[in-house]
Amino acid sequence: MGAVLYFVIPMALLAAGLIIGTFNERRHYKSIQQREEQFQALMVFAGKSLPEGFDAVEVTLVSGGTVVAEDRFKALLAWFRNIIGGRIKSYENLLERGRREAVLRMKEKAAAEGFSIIVNTRFETARISQGVEIFAYGTAAKAR
Amino acid sequence: MLTNIDHAPGWRIVEHKGLVQGSTVQSKHIGRDIFASLKNIIGGELKGYTELLEEARNEALRRMMTQAKETGANAVLNVRFSTSTITAGAAEILAYGTAVLVEREEA
């Protein structure tokens, strides 16, 4: 009974994390790439000013956010990594995925309302309970 | 009108009304917490939290805009956001910016 409780269940959760987590990550990357191509025309800048010659007729604040969580396997990898220190690759992937997703959601909102450019893009990251919130926002502009 | 740059392209600032802010402290119900800890096994997006934070952020923006309107402004420039976990399970979302009165630039 004890063996089931302390060994089999954690192992099963780890395996579920590894298999389903990896599968989801691949699928997510594929979806991100697809949508990034779709919204390629909408340009995103980190700078404050609109490109020269851009005659803005309407501006507004747009944002996109996501809360991502690590799977059990990634958490275990990170725990081991913490012993010797260094880069935690599994978390790097997770955050990169989340950040690209946040930008995409911001772009989707801007594109849906006919905006053609986003400037002054800012990111925000916050740890909330069991996940990491990644939030992107910027000013979208419409050309005359 | 909201922007996070220090001007509004196509508009001229007539009057500055000062700093305005709106904030909300949001907690999630226990059902979402339980679901989130299940989702934590396989990782990925926690959709419930995403929606919750989006609502909270919109609420903070709304409160900021209400305050801006009270001062007689019609736009808020340089909008910033800030999120912090206050206690376990609750997050404060703050939105702030500079309220201004703008009018259209003659072309």
gemmi code that builds the backbone of each chain (N, CA, C; Angstrom):
import gemmi

chains = {
    "A": [
        ("MET", (0.831, -1.203, 0.000), (0.000, 0.000, 0.000), (0.866, 1.255, 0.000)),
        ("GLY", (1.863, 1.232, 0.909), (2.768, 2.384, 0.990), (3.518, 2.603, -0.299)),
        ("ALA", (3.904, 1.497, -0.944), (4.663, 1.587, -2.192), (3.837, 2.271, -3.276)),
        ("VAL", (2.544, 1.927, -3.291), (1.664, 2.539, -4.294), (1.571, 4.041, -4.049)),
        ("LEU", (1.401, 4.369, -2.762), (1.183, 5.760, -2.405), (2.428, 6.616, -2.682)),
        ("TYR", (3.595, 6.076, -2.309), (4.783, 6.911, -2.360), (5.650, 6.695, -3.593)),
        ("PHE", (5.354, 5.668, -4.373), (6.201, 5.448, -5.542), (5.415, 5.403, -6.840)),
        ("VAL", (4.377, 4.549, -6.855), (3.660, 4.345, -8.112), (2.919, 5.606, -8.572)),
        ("ILE", (2.212, 6.248, -7.633), (1.437, 7.438, -8.025), (2.343, 8.578, -8.495)),
        ("PRO", (3.394, 8.933, -7.716), (4.278, 9.996, -8.221), (4.887, 9.656, -9.570)),
        ("MET", (5.260, 8.381, -9.764), (5.871, 7.985, -11.029), (4.881, 8.124, -12.181)),
        ("ALA", (3.633, 7.735, -11.901), (2.599, 7.835, -12.931), (2.365, 9.292, -13.308)),
        ("LEU", (2.368, 10.168, -12.298), (2.169, 11.595, -12.563), (3.327, 12.156, -13.375)),
        ("LEU", (4.541, 11.711, -13.025), (5.731, 12.145, -13.761), (5.642, 11.728, -15.225)),
        ("ALA", (5.259, 10.464, -15.417), (5.157, 9.940, -16.777), (4.098, 10.697, -17.558)),
        ("ALA", (2.968, 10.977, -16.877), (1.907, 11.738, -17.547), (2.423, 13.115, -17.934)),
        ("GLY", (3.194, 13.707, -17.027), (3.774, 15.023, -17.305), (4.684, 14.966, -18.507)),
        ("LEU", (5.547, 13.955, -18.528), (6.510, 13.833, -19.618), (5.808, 13.618, -20.955)),
        ("ILE", (4.902, 12.656, -20.996), (4.289, 12.282, -22.269), (3.299, 13.340, -22.759)),
        ("ILE", (2.308, 13.665, -21.914), (1.291, 14.620, -22.360), (1.894, 16.017, -22.485)),
        ("GLY", (2.765, 16.355, -21.529), (3.398, 17.672, -21.555), (4.202, 17.890, -22.830)),
        ("THR", (5.008, 16.890, -23.199), (5.832, 17.001, -24.404), (4.964, 17.089, -25.655)),
        ("PHE", (3.908, 16.272, -25.655), (2.987, 16.284, -26.797), (2.326, 17.658, -26.944)),
        ("ASN", (1.853, 18.197, -25.812), (1.206, 19.513, -25.836), (2.164, 20.606, -26.271)),
        ("GLU", (3.418, 20.483, -25.807), (4.395, 21.501, -26.159), (4.630, 21.522, -27.662)),
        ("ARG", (4.781, 20.321, -28.252), (4.987, 20.253, -29.703), (3.827, 20.857, -30.450)),
        ("ARG", (2.609, 20.503, -29.994), (1.412, 20.980, -30.678), (1.315, 22.498, -30.554)),
        ("HIS", (1.683, 22.984, -29.375), (1.611, 24.422, -29.156), (2.592, 25.163, -30.056)),
        ("TYR", (3.831, 24.633, -30.157), (4.841, 25.265, -31.018), (4.366, 25.324, -32.458)),
        ("LYS", (3.714, 24.242, -32.903), (3.218, 24.179, -34.269), (2.166, 25.265, -34.487)),
        ("SER", (1.260, 25.351, -33.518), (0.186, 26.348, -33.624), (0.743, 27.772, -33.588)),
        ("ILE", (1.776, 27.980, -32.746), (2.394, 29.306, -32.651), (3.006, 29.695, -33.989)),
        ("GLN", (3.745, 28.739, -34.578), (4.418, 29.031, -35.846), (3.421, 29.380, -36.944)),
        ("GLN", (2.338, 28.600, -36.966), (1.302, 28.818, -37.965), (0.702, 30.217, -37.838)),
        ("ARG", (0.356, 30.584, -36.606), (-0.291, 31.878, -36.402), (0.687, 33.028, -36.593)),
        ("GLU", (1.980, 32.771, -36.270), (2.958, 33.836, -36.478), (3.076, 34.174, -37.951)),
        ("GLU", (2.989, 33.127, -38.797), (3.027, 33.380, -40.241), (1.793, 34.150, -40.677)),
        ("GLN", (0.659, 33.764, -40.100), (-0.616, 34.391, -40.463), (-0.621, 35.895, -40.156)),
        ("PHE", (0.009, 36.272, -39.037), (-0.033, 37.676, -38.621), (1.275, 38.404, -38.882)),
        ("GLN", (2.046, 37.871, -39.816), (3.351, 38.452, -40.106), (3.240, 39.906, -40.558)),
        ("ALA", (2.168, 40.216, -41.282), (2.016, 41.550, -41.863), (1.872, 42.622, -40.788)),
        ("LEU", (1.312, 42.246, -39.637), (1.128, 43.208, -38.557), (2.448, 43.358, -37.813)),
        ("MET", (3.037, 44.551, -37.902), (4.360, 44.725, -37.327), (4.294, 45.129, -35.865)),
        ("VAL", (5.238, 44.601, -35.096), (5.279, 44.896, -33.667), (6.631, 45.508, -33.338)),
        ("PHE", (6.631, 46.672, -32.709), (7.869, 47.343, -32.341), (7.962, 47.537, -30.840)),
        ("ALA", (9.198, 47.584, -30.369), (9.400, 47.867, -28.952), (9.620, 49.367, -28.750)),
        ("GLY", (9.972, 50.069, -29.828), (10.238, 51.507, -29.735), (8.964, 52.306, -29.518)),
        ("LYS", (9.168, 53.546, -29.061), (8.014, 54.366, -28.681), (7.325, 55.040, -29.860)),
        ("SER", (8.071, 55.292, -30.932), (7.471, 56.118, -31.984), (7.051, 55.284, -33.184)),
        ("LEU", (6.064, 55.800, -33.889), (5.597, 55.165, -35.108), (6.647, 55.373, -36.189)),
        ("PRO", (6.748, 54.438, -37.152), (7.729, 54.622, -38.221), (7.454, 55.912, -38.985)),
        ("GLU", (8.503, 56.521, -39.510), (8.346, 57.793, -40.211), (7.397, 57.644, -41.393)),
        ("GLY", (6.537, 58.614, -41.552), (5.609, 58.590, -42.677), (4.321, 57.845, -42.374)),
        ("PHE", (4.234, 57.254, -41.177), (3.008, 56.548, -40.808), (2.009, 57.571, -40.283)),
        ("ASP", (0.926, 57.733, -41.021), (-0.072, 58.734, -40.660), (-1.191, 58.068, -39.870)),
        ("ALA", (-1.120, 58.175, -38.557), (-2.083, 57.456, -37.717), (-3.416, 58.190, -37.651)),
        ("VAL", (-4.486, 57.442, -37.798), (-5.813, 58.047, -37.719), (-6.489, 57.627, -36.420)),
        ("GLU", (-6.053, 56.496, -35.867), (-6.655, 56.000, -34.632), (-5.613, 55.196, -33.862)),
        ("VAL", (-5.554, 55.417, -32.554), (-4.646, 54.615, -31.729), (-5.410, 54.048, -30.540)),
        ("THR", (-4.950, 52.916, -30.059), (-5.576, 52.336, -28.881), (-4.614, 51.383, -28.184)),
        ("LEU", (-4.941, 51.088, -26.941), (-4.125, 50.146, -26.171), (-4.588, 48.728, -26.488)),
        ("VAL", (-3.657, 47.846, -26.820), (-4.015, 46.440, -27.006), (-3.152, 45.589, -26.088)),
        ("SER", (-3.687, 44.420, -25.720), (-2.926, 43.564, -24.818), (-3.268, 42.109, -25.064)),
        ("GLY", (-2.409, 41.241, -24.591), (-2.665, 39.812, -24.678), (-1.940, 39.150, -23.533)),
        ("GLY", (-2.557, 38.127, -22.966), (-1.899, 37.490, -21.841), (-2.176, 36.006, -21.781)),
        ("THR", (-1.360, 35.314, -21.038), (-1.590, 33.890, -20.836), (-0.993, 33.479, -19.497)),
        ("VAL", (-1.562, 32.451, -18.915), (-0.979, 31.882, -17.700), (-0.515, 30.473, -18.049)),
        ("VAL", (0.759, 30.218, -17.922), (1.274, 28.893, -18.252), (1.794, 28.213, -16.993)),
        ("ALA", (1.734, 26.895, -17.003), (2.228, 26.140, -15.864), (3.167, 25.039, -16.349)),
        ("GLU", (4.124, 24.697, -15.517), (5.049, 23.633, -15.860), (4.387, 22.286, -15.563)),
        ("ASP", (4.829, 21.221, -16.220), (4.323, 19.897, -15.849), (5.231, 19.280, -14.790)),
        ("ARG", (4.799, 18.158, -14.243), (5.548, 17.539, -13.155), (6.983, 17.194, -13.556)),
        ("PHE", (7.130, 16.774, -14.804), (8.451, 16.351, -15.263), (9.402, 17.545, -15.331)),
        ("LYS", (8.891, 18.636, -15.879), (9.697, 19.857, -15.961), (10.090, 20.336, -14.568)),
        ("ALA", (9.135, 20.229, -13.636), (9.405, 20.670, -12.267), (10.523, 19.838, -11.646)),
        ("LEU", (10.502, 18.532, -11.951), (11.539, 17.648, -11.421), (12.906, 17.982, -12.033)),
        ("LEU", (12.921, 18.197, -13.350), (14.166, 18.580, -14.026), (14.743, 19.841, -13.390)),
        ("ALA", (13.850, 20.792, -13.137), (14.281, 22.062, -12.562), (14.832, 21.856, -11.156)),
        ("TRP", (14.206, 20.939, -10.428), (14.654, 20.671, -9.067), (16.077, 20.109, -9.082)),
        ("PHE", (16.335, 19.182, -10.002), (17.690, 18.619, -10.123), (18.680, 19.683, -10.554)),
        ("ARG", (18.248, 20.505, -11.508), (19.112, 21.539, -12.047), (19.534, 22.511, -10.954)),
        ("ASN", (18.611, 22.716, -10.017), (18.871, 23.651, -8.943), (20.033, 23.228, -8.062)),
        ("ILE", (20.330, 21.949, -8.054), (21.417, 21.454, -7.213), (22.757, 21.919, -7.763)),
        ("ILE", (22.922, 21.767, -9.083), (24.205, 22.169, -9.671), (24.162, 23.561, -10.283)),
        ("GLY", (22.962, 24.124, -10.387), (22.845, 25.470, -10.949), (22.948, 25.470, -12.455)),
        ("GLY", (22.758, 26.633, -13.032), (22.838, 26.753, -14.483), (21.485, 27.015, -15.106)),
        ("ARG", (21.446, 26.928, -16.413), (20.206, 27.250, -17.118), (19.216, 26.103, -17.026)),
        ("ILE", (17.963, 26.451, -16.783), (16.910, 25.434, -16.737), (16.163, 25.480, -18.060)),
        ("LYS", (16.572, 24.578, -18.932), (16.069, 24.594, -20.303), (14.548, 24.421, -20.369)),
        ("SER", (14.032, 23.548, -19.515), (12.600, 23.253, -19.592), (11.758, 24.491, -19.268)),
        ("TYR", (12.244, 25.322, -18.349), (11.512, 26.539, -18.021), (11.699, 27.592, -19.086)),
        ("GLU", (12.890, 27.601, -19.692), (13.122, 28.572, -20.770), (12.119, 28.365, -21.887)),
        ("ASN", (11.912, 27.092, -22.243), (10.945, 26.773, -23.296), (9.550, 27.217, -22.912)),
        ("LEU", (9.186, 26.933, -21.675), (7.843, 27.260, -21.200), (7.576, 28.760, -21.301)),
        ("LEU", (8.552, 29.550, -20.849), (8.359, 30.997, -20.842), (8.383, 31.561, -22.250)),
        ("GLU", (9.236, 30.980, -23.096), (9.297, 31.452, -24.478), (7.957, 31.217, -25.167)),
        ("ARG", (7.419, 30.041, -24.933), (6.127, 29.674, -25.501), (5.049, 30.649, -25.028)),
        ("GLY", (5.043, 30.912, -23.736), (4.044, 31.805, -23.157), (4.164, 33.207, -23.722)),
        ("ARG", (5.394, 33.655, -23.895), (5.605, 35.021, -24.356), (5.167, 35.167, -25.808)),
        ("ARG", (5.503, 34.163, -26.622), (5.078, 34.240, -28.022), (3.563, 34.173, -28.121)),
        ("GLU", (2.953, 33.371, -27.254), (1.495, 33.259, -27.225), (0.863, 34.609, -26.845)),
        ("ALA", (1.441, 35.275, -25.861), (0.910, 36.565, -25.420), (0.973, 37.584, -26.556)),
        ("VAL", (2.116, 37.615, -27.254), (2.263, 38.550, -28.376), (1.241, 38.232, -29.459)),
        ("LEU", (1.061, 36.930, -29.726), (0.103, 36.526, -30.758), (-1.317, 36.962, -30.408)),
        ("ARG", (-1.684, 36.805, -29.131), (-3.035, 37.204, -28.729), (-3.223, 38.702, -28.865)),
        ("MET", (-2.149, 39.440, -28.535), (-2.204, 40.890, -28.696), (-2.387, 41.233, -30.175)),
        ("LYS", (-1.624, 40.546, -31.037), (-1.716, 40.806, -32.469), (-3.094, 40.438, -33.003)),
        ("GLU", (-3.632, 39.322, -32.511), (-4.960, 38.896, -32.970), (-6.006, 39.958, -32.669)),
        ("LYS", (-5.934, 40.511, -31.450), (-6.911, 41.538, -31.077), (-6.758, 42.771, -31.954)),
        ("ALA", (-5.497, 43.175, -32.186), (-5.254, 44.363, -32.999), (-5.727, 44.134, -34.429)),
        ("ALA", (-5.424, 42.962, -34.967), (-5.790, 42.655, -36.351), (-7.302, 42.602, -36.517)),
        ("ALA", (-7.998, 42.081, -35.510), (-9.454, 41.951, -35.596), (-10.128, 43.311, -35.710)),
        ("GLU", (-9.471, 44.351, -35.161), (-10.081, 45.675, -35.227), (-9.460, 46.535, -36.314)),
        ("GLY", (-8.658, 45.909, -37.157), (-8.140, 46.620, -38.323), (-6.900, 47.468, -38.090)),
        ("PHE", (-6.214, 47.255, -36.985), (-4.974, 48.006, -36.752), (-3.830, 47.333, -37.496)),
        ("SER", (-2.869, 48.138, -37.936), (-1.834, 47.569, -38.792), (-0.448, 47.599, -38.166)),
        ("ILE", (-0.317, 48.176, -36.981), (1.009, 48.263, -36.383), (0.882, 48.378, -34.858)),
        ("ILE", (1.841, 47.825, -34.137), (1.849, 47.971, -32.678), (3.205, 48.518, -32.250)),
        ("VAL", (3.209, 49.605, -31.497), (4.475, 50.148, -30.995), (4.513, 50.106, -29.477)),
        ("ASN", (5.708, 50.341, -28.957), (5.936, 50.378, -27.513), (5.437, 49.108, -26.804)),
        ("THR", (5.816, 47.979, -27.333), (5.399, 46.713, -26.732), (6.143, 46.483, -25.421)),
        ("ARG", (5.400, 46.170, -24.388), (6.008, 45.908, -23.071), (5.552, 44.534, -22.575)),
        ("PHE", (6.437, 43.904, -21.822), (6.104, 42.596, -21.261), (6.052, 42.670, -19.752)),
        ("GLU", (5.243, 41.792, -19.209), (5.215, 41.693, -17.767), (5.105, 40.231, -17.377)),
        ("THR", (5.847, 39.826, -16.386), (5.819, 38.436, -15.952), (5.576, 38.406, -14.454)),
        ("ALA", (4.650, 37.577, -14.023), (4.392, 37.490, -12.591), (4.067, 36.057, -12.217)),
        ("ARG", (4.590, 35.633, -11.096), (4.282, 34.302, -10.599), (2.957, 34.385, -9.854)),
        ("ILE", (1.949, 33.647, -10.293), (0.702, 33.631, -9.532), (0.360, 32.189, -9.197)),
        ("SER", (0.172, 31.943, -7.960), (-0.056, 30.611, -7.390), (0.659, 29.513, -8.178)),
        ("GLN", (-0.042, 28.815, -9.061), (0.582, 27.628, -9.651), (1.089, 27.830, -11.056)),
        ("GLY", (1.058, 29.050, -11.522), (1.502, 29.287, -12.883), (2.280, 30.588, -12.996)),
        ("VAL", (2.655, 30.900, -14.213), (3.352, 32.145, -14.474), (2.492, 32.941, -15.441)),
        ("GLU", (2.168, 34.167, -15.065), (1.401, 34.982, -15.975), (2.347, 35.789, -16.844)),
        ("ILE", (2.116, 35.728, -18.140), (2.895, 36.529, -19.069), (1.930, 37.431, -19.806)),
        ("PHE", (2.239, 38.706, -19.809), (1.308, 39.687, -20.320), (2.065, 40.637, -21.242)),
        ("ALA", (1.511, 40.886, -22.417), (2.145, 41.812, -23.360), (1.159, 42.914, -23.690)),
        ("TYR", (1.633, 44.149, -23.761), (0.743, 45.224, -24.169), (1.483, 46.274, -24.977)),
        ("GLY", (0.722, 47.014, -25.750), (1.325, 48.026, -26.599), (0.267, 48.934, -27.177)),
        ("THR", (0.720, 49.900, -27.970), (-0.210, 50.831, -28.597), (-0.381, 50.455, -30.062)),
        ("ALA", (-1.606, 50.165, -30.462), (-1.874, 49.811, -31.848), (-2.317, 51.052, -32.605)),
        ("ALA", (-1.918, 51.154, -33.859), (-2.284, 52.315, -34.666), (-2.839, 51.882, -36.012)),
        ("LYS", (-3.750, 52.708, -36.510), (-4.385, 52.465, -37.798), (-3.894, 53.539, -38.753)),
        ("ALA", (-3.557, 53.169, -39.970), (-3.097, 54.159, -40.943), (-4.289, 54.834, -41.610)),
        ("ARG", (-4.087, 56.079, -42.019), (-5.179, 56.787, -42.673), (-5.508, 56.152, -44.009)),
    ],
    "B": [
        ("MET", (-9.795, 57.195, -24.864), (-8.676, 56.690, -25.665), (-7.498, 56.352, -24.736)),
        ("LEU", (-6.895, 55.234, -25.009), (-5.764, 54.797, -24.186), (-4.557, 54.517, -25.071)),
        ("THR", (-3.394, 54.935, -24.641), (-2.171, 54.496, -25.321), (-1.109, 54.269, -24.251)),
        ("ASN", (-0.063, 53.537, -24.593), (1.035, 53.442, -23.617), (2.274, 54.175, -24.108)),
        ("ILE", (2.080, 55.097, -25.078), (3.175, 55.995, -25.448), (2.846, 57.374, -24.907)),
        ("ASP", (3.820, 58.304, -24.957), (3.587, 59.570, -24.247), (2.868, 60.623, -25.083)),
        ("HIS", (2.286, 60.205, -26.191), (1.447, 61.126, -26.942), (0.389, 60.306, -27.668)),
        ("ALA", (-0.546, 60.966, -28.294), (-1.549, 60.259, -29.080), (-1.402, 60.720, -30.525)),
        ("PRO", (-0.850, 59.871, -31.382), (-0.601, 60.279, -32.763), (-1.882, 60.799, -33.420)),
        ("GLY", (-1.795, 61.946, -34.042), (-2.962, 62.528, -34.694), (-3.772, 63.445, -33.777)),
        ("TRP", (-3.373, 63.495, -32.508), (-4.104, 64.310, -31.546), (-3.137, 65.262, -30.853)),
        ("ARG", (-3.675, 66.395, -30.406), (-2.864, 67.393, -29.728), (-3.306, 67.441, -28.266)),
        ("ILE", (-2.320, 67.489, -27.372), (-2.658, 67.554, -25.941), (-3.008, 68.996, -25.578)),
        ("VAL", (-4.191, 69.178, -25.024), (-4.642, 70.523, -24.659), (-4.333, 70.793, -23.186)),
        ("GLU", (-4.551, 69.777, -22.371), (-4.398, 69.981, -20.939), (-4.014, 68.675, -20.248)),
        ("HIS", (-3.063, 68.748, -19.308), (-2.706, 67.579, -18.508), (-3.547, 67.539, -17.250)),
        ("LYS", (-4.063, 66.377, -16.918), (-4.922, 66.275, -15.741), (-4.268, 65.479, -14.622)),
        ("GLY", (-3.062, 65.024, -14.835), (-2.361, 64.319, -13.772), (-2.528, 62.810, -13.801)),
        ("LEU", (-1.970, 62.181, -12.796), (-1.950, 60.726, -12.722), (-3.326, 60.168, -12.352)),
        ("VAL", (-3.758, 59.138, -13.076), (-4.968, 58.428, -12.675), (-4.627, 56.953, -12.541)),
        ("GLN", (-5.356, 56.264, -11.689), (-5.059, 54.854, -11.502), (-6.317, 54.065, -11.175)),
        ("GLY", (-6.252, 52.796, -11.424), (-7.343, 51.903, -11.071), (-6.740, 50.583, -10.684)),
        ("SER", (-7.282, 49.972, -9.644), (-6.710, 48.687, -9.272), (-7.802, 47.755, -8.790)),
        ("THR", (-7.494, 46.489, -8.799), (-8.441, 45.503, -8.302), (-7.653, 44.359, -7.691)),
        ("VAL", (-8.175, 43.817, -6.611), (-7.557, 42.641, -5.999), (-8.467, 41.459, -6.281)),
        ("GLN", (-7.919, 40.487, -6.955), (-8.737, 39.394, -7.455), (-8.290, 38.084, -6.830)),
        ("SER", (-9.266, 37.319, -6.374), (-8.908, 35.968, -5.943), (-9.752, 34.996, -6.752)),
        ("LYS", (-9.342, 33.766, -6.793), (-10.097, 32.809, -7.606), (-10.779, 31.814, -6.686)),
        ("HIS", (-11.877, 31.258, -7.158), (-12.564, 30.326, -6.280), (-11.862, 28.969, -6.266)),
        ("ILE", (-12.199, 28.189, -5.273), (-11.435, 26.978, -4.996), (-11.527, 25.955, -6.126)),
        ("GLY", (-12.646, 25.967, -6.852), (-12.791, 25.049, -7.981), (-11.707, 25.252, -9.013)),
        ("ARG", (-11.428, 26.529, -9.282), (-10.385, 26.841, -10.239), (-9.027, 26.388, -9.726)),
        ("ASP", (-8.844, 26.519, -8.407), (-7.582, 26.098, -7.803), (-7.364, 24.598, -7.957)),
        ("ILE", (-8.448, 23.860, -7.732), (-8.343, 22.403, -7.830), (-8.054, 22.006, -9.264)),
        ("PHE", (-8.786, 22.635, -10.185), (-8.546, 22.358, -11.593), (-7.106, 22.696, -11.978)),
        ("ALA", (-6.628, 23.833, -11.468), (-5.273, 24.257, -11.804), (-4.240, 23.269, -11.292)),
        ("SER", (-4.472, 22.703, -10.099), (-3.461, 21.776, -9.593), (-3.495, 20.461, -10.366)),
        ("LEU", (-4.653, 20.109, -10.911), (-4.697, 18.934, -11.791), (-3.942, 19.221, -13.081)),
        ("LYS", (-4.179, 20.413, -13.603), (-3.530, 20.813, -14.855), (-2.019, 20.883, -14.664)),
        ("ASN", (-1.611, 21.123, -13.441), (-0.198, 21.244, -13.124), (0.578, 19.951, -13.372)),
        ("ILE", (-0.128, 18.835, -13.396), (0.537, 17.555, -13.637), (1.065, 17.505, -15.062)),
        ("ILE", (0.222, 17.942, -16.009), (0.651, 17.864, -17.405), (1.142, 19.192, -17.966)),
        ("GLY", (1.018, 20.263, -17.171), (1.523, 21.540, -17.629), (0.637, 22.170, -18.674)),
        ("GLY", (1.103, 23.273, -19.244), (0.344, 23.953, -20.273), (-0.396, 25.163, -19.729)),
        ("GLU", (-1.294, 25.692, -20.553), (-1.963, 26.919, -20.165), (-3.048, 26.671, -19.131)),
        ("LEU", (-3.125, 27.566, -18.144), (-4.204, 27.516, -17.173), (-5.261, 28.522, -17.619)),
        ("LYS", (-6.197, 28.039, -18.429), (-7.156, 28.941, -19.091), (-7.996, 29.731, -18.099)),
        ("GLY", (-8.394, 29.063, -17.000), (-9.217, 29.733, -15.990), (-8.527, 30.971, -15.454)),
        ("TYR", (-7.241, 30.851, -15.171), (-6.486, 31.990, -14.644), (-6.319, 33.062, -15.696)),
        ("THR", (-6.093, 32.624, -16.938), (-5.921, 33.602, -18.015), (-7.152, 34.500, -18.111)),
        ("GLU", (-8.330, 33.854, -18.125), (-9.577, 34.621, -18.227), (-9.765, 35.532, -17.023)),
        ("LEU", (-9.482, 34.970, -15.861), (-9.661, 35.716, -14.625), (-8.816, 36.987, -14.625)),
        ("LEU", (-7.557, 36.843, -15.036), (-6.664, 37.992, -15.014), (-7.048, 39.007, -16.077)),
        ("GLU", (-7.591, 38.506, -17.200), (-8.009, 39.438, -18.236), (-9.185, 40.284, -17.730)),
        ("GLU", (-10.137, 39.596, -17.087), (-11.267, 40.324, -16.491), (-10.769, 41.359, -15.493)),
        ("ALA", (-9.855, 40.923, -14.626), (-9.349, 41.805, -13.586), (-8.658, 43.009, -14.203)),
        ("ARG", (-7.923, 42.769, -15.281), (-7.189, 43.858, -15.920), (-8.158, 44.844, -16.571)),
        ("ASN", (-9.217, 44.304, -17.199), (-10.220, 45.185, -17.781), (-10.904, 46.026, -16.708)),
        ("GLU", (-11.154, 45.392, -15.564), (-11.779, 46.111, -14.456), (-10.874, 47.247, -13.981)),
        ("ALA", (-9.583, 46.956, -13.844), (-8.628, 47.981, -13.407), (-8.605, 49.136, -14.409)),
        ("LEU", (-8.625, 48.782, -15.708), (-8.632, 49.818, -16.749), (-9.903, 50.657, -16.654)),
        ("ARG", (-11.042, 49.952, -16.422), (-12.315, 50.672, -16.323), (-12.292, 51.667, -15.167)),
        ("ARG", (-11.768, 51.222, -14.040), (-11.708, 52.110, -12.883), (-10.803, 53.297, -13.157)),
        ("MET", (-9.704, 53.020, -13.860), (-8.790, 54.106, -14.205), (-9.495, 55.105, -15.110)),
        ("MET", (-10.265, 54.595, -16.084), (-10.943, 55.474, -17.030), (-12.040, 56.281, -16.346)),
        ("THR", (-12.712, 55.655, -15.381), (-13.731, 56.387, -14.619), (-13.102, 57.573, -13.915)),
        ("GLN", (-11.956, 57.317, -13.301), (-11.254, 58.384, -12.594), (-10.822, 59.478, -13.572)),
        ("ALA", (-10.369, 59.060, -14.740), (-9.931, 60.023, -15.748), (-11.098, 60.904, -16.193)),
        ("LYS", (-12.254, 60.258, -16.377), (-13.435, 61.020, -16.816), (-13.831, 62.046, -15.768)),
        ("GLU", (-13.709, 61.662, -14.494), (-14.067, 62.584, -13.417), (-13.220, 63.854, -13.450)),
        ("THR", (-11.972, 63.705, -13.879), (-11.111, 64.888, -13.945), (-11.357, 65.680, -15.220)),
        ("GLY", (-12.198, 65.165, -16.093), (-12.505, 65.879, -17.326), (-11.596, 65.540, -18.485)),
        ("ALA", (-10.862, 64.440, -18.360), (-9.961, 64.037, -19.439), (-10.702, 63.171, -20.452)),
        ("ASN", (-10.176, 63.100, -21.670), (-10.769, 62.183, -22.642), (-9.761, 61.173, -23.175)),
        ("ALA", (-8.572, 61.142, -22.581), (-7.582, 60.139, -22.982), (-6.633, 59.875, -21.824)),
        ("VAL", (-6.077, 58.676, -21.796), (-5.045, 58.368, -20.805), (-3.817, 57.887, -21.563)),
        ("LEU", (-2.701, 58.575, -21.345), (-1.472, 58.218, -22.043), (-0.514, 57.509, -21.098)),
        ("ASN", (0.468, 56.846, -21.704), (1.516, 56.187, -20.913), (0.959, 55.177, -19.906)),
        ("VAL", (-0.020, 54.406, -20.333), (-0.634, 53.439, -19.427), (0.364, 52.333, -19.082)),
        ("ARG", (0.479, 52.010, -17.810), (1.340, 50.914, -17.359), (0.508, 49.950, -16.527)),
        ("PHE", (0.976, 48.716, -16.492), (0.316, 47.723, -15.652), (1.297, 47.192, -14.626)),
        ("SER", (0.765, 46.715, -13.541), (1.629, 46.072, -12.565), (0.821, 44.995, -11.849)),
        ("THR", (1.410, 43.852, -11.675), (0.726, 42.737, -11.024), (1.559, 42.278, -9.850)),
        ("SER", (0.913, 42.044, -8.713), (1.679, 41.431, -7.632), (0.787, 40.525, -6.817)),
        ("THR", (1.387, 39.464, -6.326), (0.647, 38.541, -5.479), (0.650, 39.105, -4.070)),
        ("ILE", (-0.549, 39.342, -3.538), (-0.664, 39.985, -2.237), (-0.591, 38.943, -1.127)),
        ("THR", (-1.512, 37.998, -1.157), (-1.440, 36.860, -0.254), (-1.552, 35.636, -1.144)),
        ("ALA", (-1.384, 34.461, -0.588), (-1.513, 33.261, -1.396), (-2.918, 33.234, -1.988)),
        ("GLY", (-3.004, 33.186, -3.296), (-4.310, 33.060, -3.925), (-4.985, 34.354, -4.322)),
        ("ALA", (-4.354, 35.479, -4.079), (-4.951, 36.733, -4.522), (-3.896, 37.605, -5.181)),
        ("ALA", (-4.285, 38.266, -6.243), (-3.334, 39.110, -6.955), (-3.904, 40.510, -7.105)),
        ("GLU", (-3.041, 41.502, -6.984), (-3.481, 42.856, -7.242), (-3.056, 43.253, -8.637)),
        ("ILE", (-3.992, 43.801, -9.386), (-3.707, 44.305, -10.717), (-3.869, 45.809, -10.668)),
        ("LEU", (-2.846, 46.507, -11.075), (-2.887, 47.955, -11.042), (-2.666, 48.497, -12.448)),
        ("ALA", (-3.480, 49.466, -12.827), (-3.266, 50.158, -14.097), (-3.156, 51.643, -13.789)),
        ("TYR", (-2.173, 52.303, -14.366), (-2.060, 53.735, -14.120), (-1.549, 54.446, -15.356)),
        ("GLY", (-1.805, 55.729, -15.409), (-1.390, 56.500, -16.572), (-1.624, 57.979, -16.343)),
        ("THR", (-1.319, 58.773, -17.367), (-1.498, 60.208, -17.286), (-2.775, 60.598, -18.010)),
        ("ALA", (-3.690, 61.247, -17.309), (-4.934, 61.684, -17.936), (-4.697, 63.005, -18.643)),
        ("VAL", (-5.193, 63.098, -19.858), (-5.029, 64.341, -20.623), (-6.310, 64.657, -21.381)),
        ("LEU", (-6.417, 65.916, -21.746), (-7.500, 66.336, -22.628), (-6.869, 66.532, -24.004)),
        ("VAL", (-7.370, 65.823, -24.993), (-6.775, 65.950, -26.326), (-7.819, 66.441, -27.330)),
        ("GLU", (-7.321, 67.032, -28.396), (-8.228, 67.375, -29.498), (-7.549, 67.048, -30.814)),
        ("ARG", (-8.342, 66.810, -31.829), (-7.808, 66.405, -33.124), (-6.901, 67.469, -33.722)),
        ("GLU", (-5.815, 66.985, -34.301), (-4.910, 67.899, -34.989), (-5.483, 68.214, -36.356)),
        ("GLU", (-5.414, 69.499, -36.727), (-5.881, 69.834, -38.078), (-4.817, 69.387, -39.068)),
        ("ALA", (-5.243, 68.679, -40.072), (-4.279, 68.142, -41.041), (-3.705, 69.263, -41.913)),
    ],
}
model = gemmi.Model(1)
for chain_id, residues in chains.items():
    chain = gemmi.Chain(chain_id)
    for i, (resn, *xyz) in enumerate(residues, 1):
        res = gemmi.Residue()
        res.name, res.seqid = resn, gemmi.SeqId(i, " ")
        for name, pos in zip(("N", "CA", "C"), xyz):
            atom = gemmi.Atom()
            atom.name, atom.element = name, gemmi.Element(name[0])
            atom.pos, atom.b_iso = gemmi.Position(*pos), 0.0
            res.add_atom(atom)
        chain.add_residue(res)
    model.add_chain(chain)
structure = gemmi.Structure()
structure.add_model(model)
structure.setup_entities()
